[in-house]
Amino acid sequence: MSDAVIKVENLSKKYRLGVINRRMLVDQIESWVYRKLGRPDPNASVFEHATDRMPTPYDFWALHDVSFEINRGDIVGIMGRNGSGKSTLLKLLSRITAPTAGRAFLKGRVASLLEVGTGFNLELTGKENVYLNGSILGLKQKEIDDRYKRIVDFAEIPDFMDTPVKRYSSGMRVRLAFAVAAHLDPEIMILDEVLAVGDAKFQEKCLNRITEIKNSGVTVLFVSHSAQSVLQLCTRGILLHEGRVIADGTAQETTASYLESMQIKMPEDIDSGLPDSRVGRFAGEIAEILLQHMSGGRVVFNVPIQTESGVKVVDVGWIAEARIRTLRTEPTWSAAPDICASIVSPRRLPSQITEENLDFLRSGAREIWTVQGDGKIIRYTKVGDKYLIDKTIPLAVKNL
């Protein structure tokens, strides 16, 4: 007997682009009559009126003939470029929209987290939305009561549970939405890449929670552009391209296909499937150096700082305990750590890092490190002043 809890057969979804929305039945009938007569659709766009073209050329297949099966307990990463059909697939599986063709069978209670605030009534409070979502999933009030405290503790917003959700920030909505989805005991979890809205600490917490439920029999569909997250969490991967499945296999195999489709090279000196692993290794080695030579503080990673030029991210930082207690640290820090390290990569060029360094110094950093591609570090103590540590990572840092 098959253990499949999700079965997708020839699933397709077509959208019509460049057509004015038809809000009334009379508009639908009028468009149908005009098309049958071979005349321009009166409800089509102005562009089509000008060129006397029918809307058929604007049909766009977001998904085309997609088929696969997912067994109970599988953690499946859905990958692909922007526009490849990932979110459309999850909306079809969540019954938010109907397919143009094909069928999707799901067996079990489904919890979906597709975008910020999905499934929330903005006029209701956070507490009321927890009970509303639990009722939709078929739980009784006592079952929701038993889980409520765990949900609030996970979301870390106890002071706002009696506040209408419409007054929440996007980060607060994601916190509550994930907490609800992860603690109301669904049999199938469908997660789009909404965790990018949360801060780095909460993202780690969510990923740890997904890891915890791996062996609980819950099936998870996880959309992500992060090869590292898919490799860490998923037992299987599905790669979409232009609405079609082009790879379906282990997480390692699918990640390699995804990186190849993105034309990202994987030289032998980096870990397979992780194009930025050199950056990750540098970050780890910098953290080790700071822990060895600094005391009375903590090492932080991927910290978003609110600067005069907008939000900038510190790859690795060190901050004194006495100082961190005076800062607002969520969702963005109100000031920079004492030591800020930025690593040069294809995504962060030296010119970009130079501008960010000035912002960090103006925001309270006392020392800036720029880690170059060869592992050398340039340390800045103030604007216009720098000195070079002439050893490559790993190195012994003196006079910190």
C-alpha positions in Angstrom: 0.0 0.0 0.0 1.4 3.4 -1.0 2.4 5.7 1.8 2.0 8.8 -0.4 0.3 11.8 1.3 0.7 14.1 -1.6 0.0 13.0 -5.2 0.2 15.4 -8.1 -0.9 14.3 -11.5 -0.3 16.4 -14.6 -0.9 19.6 -12.7 -1.1 22.8 -14.8 -2.0 26.4 -14.2 -2.6 29.0 -16.9 -3.0 32.8 -16.3 -4.1 35.3 -18.9 -1.8 38.3 -19.0 -2.8 41.8 -20.2 -6.5 41.4 -19.6 -8.6 43.6 -17.5 -10.2 41.8 -14.6 -13.8 40.9 -15.3 -15.7 41.6 -12.1 -19.3 40.8 -13.2 -20.9 37.8 -15.0 -22.1 40.2 -17.8 -18.4 41.0 -18.5 -17.5 37.3 -18.8 -20.4 36.7 -21.2 -19.6 39.8 -23.2 -15.9 38.7 -23.6 -17.0 35.2 -24.6 -19.4 36.4 -27.3 -16.9 38.8 -28.8 -14.2 36.1 -28.9 -16.7 33.7 -30.6 -17.4 36.4 -33.2 -13.7 36.9 -33.8 -13.8 40.5 -32.6 -11.5 42.2 -30.1 -12.4 41.6 -26.5 -13.9 44.8 -25.1 -12.6 43.9 -21.6 -9.0 43.4 -22.9 -6.2 45.8 -22.3 -5.7 49.1 -24.1 -2.6 47.6 -25.7 -4.7 44.9 -27.3 -7.2 47.4 -28.6 -4.5 49.4 -30.3 -3.1 46.4 -32.1 -6.4 44.6 -32.6 -5.0 41.4 -31.0 -6.9 38.8 -29.1 -5.8 37.9 -25.6 -4.8 34.3 -26.5 -1.1 35.1 -27.2 -1.0 36.4 -23.6 -1.8 33.0 -22.0 1.0 32.2 -19.6 1.5 28.7 -18.1 2.9 29.2 -14.6 2.9 25.4 -14.2 2.7 22.8 -17.0 2.2 19.0 -16.6 3.8 18.7 -13.2 3.6 15.2 -11.6 5.2 13.7 -8.4 4.4 11.9 -5.2 5.6 12.7 -1.7 5.5 10.1 1.1 4.6 10.6 4.8 7.5 12.1 6.8 9.4 13.4 3.7 11.0 16.9 4.0 11.0 18.1 0.4 12.8 21.3 -0.8 11.2 23.0 -3.8 13.8 25.0 -5.7 14.0 27.1 -8.8 14.6 30.5 -10.2 12.2 33.4 -9.6 9.1 32.8 -11.8 9.7 29.0 -12.1 6.3 28.2 -10.6 7.2 27.4 -6.9 4.7 29.7 -5.3 2.0 28.7 -7.8 2.5 25.1 -7.0 2.1 25.7 -3.3 -1.0 27.7 -3.8 -2.5 24.9 -5.8 -1.6 22.4 -3.1 -3.0 24.7 -0.4 -6.3 25.0 -2.4 -5.9 28.8 -2.5 -6.4 28.7 -6.3 -7.7 26.0 -8.7 -5.7 24.3 -11.3 -6.4 24.7 -15.0 -5.7 21.0 -15.6 -4.6 18.0 -13.6 -5.3 17.0 -10.1 -3.6 17.1 -6.6 -4.5 14.8 -3.8 -3.5 15.5 -0.2 -4.2 13.2 2.7 -4.1 14.8 6.1 -4.5 18.1 7.9 -2.6 20.9 6.0 -1.0 24.0 7.5 0.2 26.6 4.9 2.5 29.6 5.4 2.8 31.2 2.0 3.2 34.9 2.7 3.2 37.3 5.5 -0.2 37.1 7.3 -1.6 34.2 5.3 -4.7 32.9 7.0 -5.0 35.8 9.5 -8.0 38.0 10.0 -6.3 41.4 10.4 -9.1 42.8 12.5 -8.8 40.0 15.1 -6.1 39.9 17.8 -3.2 37.5 17.7 -4.9 35.2 20.3 -8.2 35.2 18.4 -6.3 34.2 15.2 -4.6 31.3 17.0 -8.0 29.9 17.9 -9.4 30.7 14.4 -6.5 28.8 12.7 -6.8 25.9 15.1 -10.5 25.6 14.4 -9.9 25.7 10.6 -7.5 22.8 11.1 -10.2 20.9 12.9 -8.9 21.1 16.5 -11.2 21.4 19.5 -10.9 24.3 21.9 -9.2 22.2 24.6 -6.6 21.0 22.1 -5.8 24.6 21.2 -5.8 25.6 24.9 -3.1 22.9 25.5 -0.9 24.4 22.7 -1.5 28.1 23.2 1.3 28.7 25.7 3.8 26.9 23.4 2.7 29.0 20.5 3.1 32.3 22.4 6.5 31.2 23.8 7.8 30.3 20.3 6.5 33.5 18.7 8.1 35.6 21.5 5.4 38.3 21.3 3.4 37.8 24.5 2.7 41.5 25.1 0.9 41.7 21.7 -1.3 38.7 21.7 -4.4 40.9 22.6 -3.5 43.4 19.9 -5.2 43.3 16.4 -2.9 41.7 13.9 -3.3 44.7 11.5 -1.0 46.6 13.9 1.7 43.9 13.8 5.0 44.4 11.9 5.7 41.9 9.1 8.2 40.2 11.3 5.7 39.8 14.1 3.1 38.3 11.7 5.7 35.8 10.4 6.6 34.8 14.0 3.0 34.2 15.0 2.1 32.5 11.7 5.0 30.0 11.9 4.4 29.3 15.5 0.8 28.5 14.8 1.7 26.3 11.8 4.4 24.4 13.7 2.4 23.8 16.9 -1.1 22.9 15.8 0.0 19.4 14.8 -0.6 19.5 11.1 0.1 16.4 9.1 1.4 18.4 6.1 3.2 21.7 6.4 3.6 23.9 3.3 6.2 26.7 3.7 7.1 29.3 1.1 10.2 31.4 1.7 8.5 33.7 4.1 11.2 33.2 6.8 13.3 35.7 4.9 11.2 38.4 6.6 12.3 37.3 10.1 15.6 38.1 11.7 18.5 35.7 11.7 17.9 34.5 15.2 14.2 33.6 14.5 15.2 32.0 11.1 17.5 29.7 13.0 14.8 28.9 15.5 12.4 28.0 12.7 14.9 25.8 11.0 15.6 24.0 14.3 11.8 23.5 14.7 11.6 21.9 11.3 14.5 19.7 12.2 12.6 18.6 15.4 9.6 17.5 13.5 11.6 15.5 10.9 11.0 12.2 12.7 7.4 13.0 13.9 5.8 11.9 10.7 4.9 15.4 9.5 5.4 16.0 5.8 7.0 19.3 4.9 7.2 21.2 1.6 9.8 23.9 1.9 10.5 26.5 -0.8 13.9 28.0 -0.5 16.6 29.7 -2.6 19.2 28.6 0.0 21.1 25.6 -1.1 22.5 25.2 2.4 19.0 25.1 4.0 17.8 22.5 1.6 20.9 20.3 2.2 20.6 20.7 5.9 16.9 20.0 6.3 15.5 18.1 3.3 15.6 14.5 2.4 14.5 15.2 -1.2 14.5 18.0 -3.6 12.3 19.0 -6.6 13.6 21.6 -9.1 11.3 23.7 -11.2 12.1 25.6 -14.4 9.6 27.6 -16.4 6.7 25.7 -14.8 8.1 22.2 -15.3 9.9 19.7 -13.1 13.4 19.3 -14.5 15.0 17.4 -11.5 13.6 15.2 -8.7 15.9 13.3 -6.5 17.9 13.6 -3.3 18.6 17.0 -1.8 22.2 16.8 -2.9 21.4 15.9 -6.5 18.7 18.5 -6.8 20.8 21.2 -5.2 23.7 20.5 -7.7 21.2 20.7 -10.6 19.8 24.0 -9.2 23.3 25.6 -8.9 24.2 24.4 -12.4 21.0 25.9 -13.8 22.0 29.2 -12.1 25.5 28.9 -13.7 27.2 28.8 -10.3 30.5 26.9 -10.4 31.4 24.4 -7.7 35.2 24.2 -7.6 36.7 21.4 -5.5 37.9 23.7 -2.8 34.4 24.4 -1.6 31.7 22.1 -0.2 29.5 20.5 -2.9 26.2 22.5 -3.2 27.4 25.5 -1.3 28.8 28.2 -3.6 29.4 30.6 -0.7 31.0 28.0 1.6 34.4 29.9 1.5 32.5 32.9 2.9 31.0 30.6 5.5 34.3 29.2 6.5 35.8 32.7 6.8 32.9 33.7 9.0 33.4 30.7 11.2 37.1 31.3 11.5 36.6 35.0 12.3 34.1 34.0 15.0 36.7 31.5 16.5 39.3 34.3 16.6 37.0 36.7 18.4 35.9 34.1 20.9 39.6 33.3 21.7 40.7 36.9 22.1 37.6 38.7 23.4 35.7 38.3 26.6 32.7 39.9 28.3 30.6 39.8 25.1 29.2 37.7 22.4 29.7 36.9 18.7 26.8 37.6 16.4 26.1 36.7 12.7 24.2 38.3 9.9 23.1 41.3 12.0 20.8 43.8 10.3 21.8 47.3 11.3 19.6 50.4 10.9 22.1 53.0 9.5 21.7 56.4 8.0 21.7 54.9 4.5 19.1 52.1 5.4 19.5 48.6 6.7 23.0 47.1 6.3 24.0 43.6 7.3 27.2 42.7 9.3 28.5 39.2 8.4 30.2 38.6 11.8 30.3 40.9 14.8 31.4 41.1 18.4 29.5 43.2 21.0 30.0 43.7 24.7 27.3 42.3 27.0 26.9 45.6 28.8 26.2 47.3 25.5 23.9 44.9 23.9 21.4 45.3 26.8 21.0 49.0 25.8 20.2 48.3 22.1 17.0 47.5 20.3 17.9 44.3 18.6 14.7 43.2 16.8 13.9 43.3 14.0 16.9 45.4 13.3 19.7 46.6 15.6 19.6 50.3 16.5 23.5 50.4 16.4 26.4 48.5 15.1 28.4 45.9 17.1 31.8 47.0 18.6 33.6 44.9 15.9 32.0 44.5 12.5 33.5 42.0 9.9 32.4 42.0 6.3 33.5 39.4 3.8 34.2 40.1 0.2 32.2 37.8 -2.1 30.7 37.8 -5.6 27.5 39.2 -4.0 29.4 41.8 -1.8 32.0 43.7 -3.8 34.8 45.7 -2.1 33.3 49.0 -3.2 30.0 48.1 -1.5 31.7 46.9 1.7 33.6 50.2 1.8 30.4 52.2 1.9 28.9 49.9 4.5 32.0 50.2 6.7 31.5 54.0 6.9 27.9 53.4 7.9 28.9 51.0 10.6 31.5 53.4 12.0 28.9 56.2 12.1 26.5 53.8 13.8 28.7 53.0 16.8 31.3 50.4 15.7 34.8 51.0 17.1 36.6 48.7 14.7 35.8 47.4 11.2 37.3 44.3 9.5 37.2 43.7 5.7 38.0 40.1 4.8 39.4 39.9 1.3 39.0 36.9 -1.1 42.5 35.6 -0.2 41.7 35.6 3.5 43.6 38.8 4.4 42.0 41.2 6.8 42.1 45.0 6.7 41.2 46.5 10.0 39.8 50.0 10.2 39.6 51.9 13.5 38.3 55.2 12.2 37.4 56.8 8.9 40.5 57.2 6.7 42.7 55.1 8.9 43.5 51.5 8.3 46.2 48.9 9.0 46.7 45.5 7.4 47.0 42.2 9.2 49.5 40.5 6.9 48.6 36.9 7.8 45.8 35.0 6.1 43.0 33.3 8.0 43.4 31.5 10.3 45.6 34.0 12.1 46.5 35.1 15.5 45.0 38.5 16.3 47.0 40.7 18.6 46.2 44.0 20.4 42.4 43.5 20.3 
